[in-house]
């Protein structure tokens, strides 16, 4: 159950991420349960959970996190990776909030990684590669008494992520070359396969 107390409008120390953050996670965008957009009105891009094990973070606590996402698509959702042609563009860099866990409201039996990027795309882009730089923890996962209360908390999580990433100590992580590198270099410890 969700605790009945006010939540902080930001997460993480003002001086920047502390251990174990930042955490790198990378993988192809795959179909999820199909609830984000359709049922909740909050689209998600899902990547395989295997990346947490490969990256050595398989024990990361279930919950809600925030950070930056690099996706090998343009701002319309068109692929610009190695199979897309000119190769001049490097991808789209966006703020993100993500859930790692079992989603108790839905009684999931397997853990999932569901990422909501703070940008509205006109189309799906399954198969595109997404690189994540997870910078902090917002909250543990809760069970909810209603779908409406779940949606209210997710929307609050989105605002916490936005405000948290606006701080200077978190803005500098947008410059990490890992986020927009989709050729496999530097992903040895972060690739979800």
Secondary structure, DSSP 8 states (H G I E B T S, - for coil): ---SS---SS-S-TT---TT-SEEEEEEEE---S-IIIIIS---EEE-THHHHHTT-TT--SEEEEEEEEESB-TTS-B-STTSSS-----EEEEEEEEEE--GGGT-SS-EEEEEESS--SS--TT-EEEEEEEEEEEE----SSHHHHHHHHHHHHHHHHHHHTSHHHHGGGG-GGGG--SSTT-TTTB--
